[in-house]
Structures are given as structure tokens and as C-alpha cells.
């Protein structure tokens, strides 16, 4: 034979032919059979989506009850994660239950400041393993997590019963916590006696809202209701006029005569404005006059202007 045929083992033995042979038992047909639909990404153990789904599941379990998962990070409120977010929350004196820090964290200025502020504020500080932080949140935590206490909302009856002439700001569909915080800041500065927000499709008082309010939410009573229209009816039954802001309203806010007494000013969401039922419940709907060609106002800016006009009316000054 040619080539290396004399080398031991170089000659193919009879019956050693490669490839399929007769009598294979149908293995070729089985190999061609379908294996079913491709599993979802979250069902494939080595896919990133599977890991994210598992992390989210652990976070939900930790929030539902730390005792069940063994995680000490269970909080009755909100978890603020990350070095910048935690430090900013502590600077804003957000009500917090505990600060959790990774046992072997690489300390920088933000971590040092967060620990110092928590200690000075009397907030418990816990060193925990990374696994506990991973189980508590699906977001990058950078080795530090702040457990924020639930905001102490008041009942609407308490809001109505506050001494003095009521000036209540009502938010209808404001979903940005930054806007909520900014409105609270203006409300406190301009003499509002309280804030009323709905539970659904609206921002709650979170750490982000608290930071934007610059401490106003610590001094301004906030009521949170399940049905905003019913709550407005309660205000009206208590002798409080309800005035809504709408860009298309014919009456200017400077022309209304309802602002110098007990009043609730309703601010709608940007773009959509107030809901139809909310609009129909208002005693009066007014607009803020803008220069020709000007765009609509940001919700927090509109609220600030309306509160300024109300404050001037209550002081007996000319509307501006």
C-alpha cells in the first residue's frame, strides 16, 4: 500500500467503515426528531435573564418576610441601594430603620460619610455578607443598602381638622417622585396645610421624593387615599372649595374668588392633566395665563404659581 500503510494500525480492518451502517435501530431517525420549543430565557440556567429572575424572586421573598429567607434586610418600607443614593438619602435626613454594609467593603468617602451620618442620627448599622445584600435587591448595591421606614401618612379627617384655614394641595396622577417632592417644598413655603395624593397610578412618598422636598415632607401632613373623587367630596362636605388647574379653562386663576378661604387646589399630571371625574368634581376649573406661544408648565411649577396666587389672596393682596 502507498504511504504509511506499513505502520501498525494504519490499515482499516474489515467492518470498521465509518458512517451509518445497516441495522442502526433507527438512531438516525431519532436524531432528526424535534426537541420541542426553545425554553424561555429565564428558564435557561446559564442565561443572564435566569439569574435576574432568581434575584428578583429572592428580593420579593426578602421584602415579604426576612425570617422566611434568613435575610436580615427585610424592611417594612423601601430599600435605597448604592453609595450615591444612600449618602444622598442620609444627607436629606430620610427616616431610616437601618444601614447595611458589606463586611469586606472597599471604603471610600461616600461609605465613610454614610456610616458617620447614620451613626450620628442613631440609625442601627449592620455588617452583613454580600449574599444577604444580593438576596435583598436585584439592583447593583455597591455593598451598601439603607432600609427606609414607611412614610407616616395621615387620615384625610386629620388633614381637614388641622387648625386654621385649610389650603390643601391635591395631586391627580403625578407619577414622578421628583415632582411630588418639589410640590411639597412649594406647598410648605407658601402656607399650604397639607397634601392629598391617590394610592394608584401616582407617586408615593419615597426616598427620592423626600430628597427633592428638602425636608418639607417632614413637616407637611400628607394623606393618601384609595379614591380621589370620594376624597374630594369629603373635602367639599367639610366646607372646602375644590379648584382644579387646567390649561384649557376659560377662567384665569387670577379671576377666581375662591382662593382666600378654605380651598383645595388640584394639580393634574403633565400632558393628561386632571382625570375627567376629578374635573367634574371640582367647584371651579381655572387656568394659568401664559405668554403667546408658550408651552404648558411643569406640574410642580404650575402648583407653585397657583399656591403663590392663593397666598396673595389670603393675605388680601392683589393677584399677580
N, C-alpha and C positions, 0 to 999 in steps of 0.2 A: 504494500500500500504506500501511497505517497505521503510525504510529510512525516509527521511524528507517529505514524501508525505502529511502530515497534515499541513505543513507550507503554509500560504496564498500565492497563486501564484505559488506553486510548481507543480501543476497538469497541464499538457498541455491540452489546450482546443481543442475541435474538430475544424478541419480546420486550425490549427496552425502548421501543419507539415512543417519542414524546407526543403529547396531544391526546385528544379524546380517543377512546377505544370502544369497540362494541361491548355491549353489556355493562354500560356505566350506571345502570339503575336509574336513569332519568335525572342524574345530577345536573346535567346541562339545562334541562327544563326548569328545575328548581332554582337554579341560579338566575334565570330570566324572570322569575315571579316577582311581582311588585312587593315592596316592603311597607306600603301604607303611606299616609300623608306625612310630610315633614313636621316634626314636633314644633310647637311654638318656641320662640326664643327663650322665654322664661322657664320652659320645661327642659331645656338642654343644660346639663350640669356645668359645662365649661363655657357657656355663653355669658357675656357681661350682664345681659338682661336677667339671667337667672340669679346672679349674685345680687343685683339691685333689688329684685323681687324679694329675696330672702332677707335682705337688710331692712326693707320696708315692713316686712312681716314681723321681724324682731322689734322694730320701733313701735309698731302698733301694740304688740304684746306688752312692751315695757310701759307704754303710756296707760294701757288698760289696768295694769297692776304689776308693780315691780316684784311683789312677793312670788308671783307665779313663775317669773322668769329668772329670779335670783338677781336682777339688776337693781342696784341701789339708786338709780337715776330716775325712778318713777316720780312724776310731778303732777300735781293737780292742776297746773296751769300750762305755761308754754316753756319750751326749751330753746334758749338762744345759743347758737353754736358758732365757733370761730373766734379767733383772737380779736379782730377788729370789732365785730358785733358785740361780743361780751364786754369789752372795755368801754364801748360807747354806751351800752345799757347801764353799766355801773356808774359812768360819769353822769348820766341823766337821773340817777337815783331811782331806777326802776325797782319796784317791790320784788324782792327775790327771796327764794326759800333756801337755796344752797348753791355753792360754786363747786364744780367737779373738775379736777385737774389730773391729767395723765401722770402716773407715778414717775416716769422717766422723761418728762417733757423737757425739750430744749428751751430753756428760759430766755425770753427777750424782754424788751421794755414793756410791751403790751401785757405779757403774762405777769410781770412784776407789778405793774400798775393795777391790774385786775385783782390780784391777790391782796394787795395793800388796801384797795378800796373796799373789797369785801370784808376784810378783817376790821377796818375802821367802822364799817356800817353794821357790824355784828352779824354778818351772814356766815353761816357754817361753811367751812372749806373742807373738802374731802379729796384725798388722793386715791385714784381708782385705776385699775388696769385698763388698757386700751380696749379690751374685749367688751367691757361694760359701756364705754363710750360708743363703740361701733354698734352695739345692740340697741342703744337708746335713740340713735338718729341715723338716717340714711344720708345726711349731708356731711361734707368734709368738716370735721370738728376741730382739726389742728390741735387736738389734745386738751381742749377746754370747753366746758359746757356750763351755762348758767340756767338754773331752774327758776323760772319767774312765777310768782304767785298769781292766782286768778285775780282779775280786777274786781273790786267790790262795787258792783252795780247797785243802785238804789231802786226802790219800787217807785212807780210813777206817782203814787199817792204822796210819797216823801218829796218828790220833785214839786208837786203842786203846793204842798204845805210849807215850803220854805218861806220864812218871814220876808215881808217886803212885796213890792210889785213884781210879779213874775215876768221875766224876759227869757224865754226858753228857745234854744236853737234846735230844730228838728232836722235830721238828715234822712233823705229818702234815696236810698240806692248809692250812697257814697262808698265805693269799694276800695279806694286807695287809703291805707292806714296813714300815709303821709298827709293827705288832705284832712283826714279826721283830726290828726294832731294839730295841724295848722289852724283849723276852725276852732278847736278847743282853746288854742292860745289867744286868738282874736276875741273869742267869746268871754273869756275871763278878763281880758284887758278892757273890754268895752261894757262891762257891767252885767253880762248875762248871768242868770241864776241857775242855769242847768242845761244839760244836753240830753236829747232823746234820740235813740238810734234803734233801728229794727234788727232782729236776730238774723233774718235770712237775706241773702244777696246784698250784704253790706259789711263794711269793715268793722271789726270789733276793736276794743282797746287792747292792742298788743304792745310788745316792747317797741316796735317801730313807731307806732302812734304816740307812745309815751315820750320817746326821744324827741319827736318833732314838736310836741306840745311844750317843750322846755319847762316841764314841771306843772303846767296848767292843769293837767288831768289829776294831779294830786289834790287840787283844791276845788275842782269843779264837779258837782254831782252829775253822774251820768246814769240814765235809766235805759234799759234795753228791753224791748217789748216784742212779743210774737206777732202782733197785728197792729201795724202802724195806724191804719184808718180808725180802728177801735180806740186806740190811744188818743188820737186827735179828738175824737168825740168826747173822751173823758176830760180833756183839757177844756173843750167848749162848755161842757156841763159845769165845769168849775169856774166859769166866767172869764176864760182866757180866749181872746180872739186869735184866730189862726190865719196868718198872712203868708201866702206862698210866693216864691220868686219864679218868674217865667219870662224868658226873653221876648215872647210874642204878646205879652199882656198889654192892654191898652192904657191902663192906669200906671203912671210912674210912681215909684216908691216915695218920691218927694211930695206927692199929692195926697197920699193916704192919710187918714186922720186916726188910724188905729194903733199907731206905734207908741203913743205917750201913756198908754195904760197897760194892763196885763195882756201880754201878747206872746205868741209863739211864731217864730219865723221859720218857714220850711224851705230848705235848700235841696234841690234835686241834683241828680247825677249829671256829670258833664256829657253833653251830646243828647241824652234822652230826656233830661230834666225830670220833673216830678211824674210819678205814675198817674194814670187817668183818675183812679179812685181817690188818690191823695188830692189831686187838683179839685175834684168835685166836692171834697170835704172842707176845703179852705173857705173862710168867710170872705176873703178877698185875695185876688191874684194880681201882683204888681210886677213891674219890670224896672230894670236899672238903665237909665238913658245912657247911650254910648254915642261917641262921635261917629259921623257918617263914614261908613266903610269899615268900621272897627269890628273885629271878630268877637265872639262870645267870650265871657270871662271864665276863668278857672273857678271851680266851686268854692274854694277857700277865699279867693279874692271877692267873689260876689257876696259871700257871707260876711266878710269884713266890712264891705261897703254898707250892706243892709244894717248891720249892727251899729255902725257909726251914725247912720241916719236915725236909728231908733234911740241911740244915746242922746243925740242932739234934741230930739223931740221930747224926751223925758226930762231934759234939762230946761225945756222951754225955749230952746234956741231955734233959729230959722233953719229949715232943712237945707242941706248942701248937696 
